[in-house]
């Protein structure tokens, strides 16, 4: 499994607007890798890894338990009206509502649309 638990941030830091972008820039080299909180509605992705805040280690297990494991297909279906929270996520054949702070912990590889390739 390609999940990672790195001591990165506190729960309050995860809630800041640029947290997900800073994680991708610091720990991920591919331009196609984004945080799940940064993808667009309908964008198809595959889970790459989990990077959870140091003061919320249980998020790693909770996200894995509902299917956020490396290689699983994931799509953003909708966002909440106020600030985009919560996010409606399809992972495999299941659909879940995640807070943006939780979604920011999920790094994904964005799949290229065959029509655009």
PyMOL commands that set and color helices and strands:
alter all, ss='L'
color gray80, all
select helices_A, chain A and resi 11-14+19-27+36-38+58-65+100-103
alter helices_A, ss='H'
color red, helices_A
select strands_A, chain A and resi 33-35+44-50+73-79+87-91+94-98+106-110
alter strands_A, ss='S'
color yellow, strands_A
deselect
rebuild
show_as cartoon
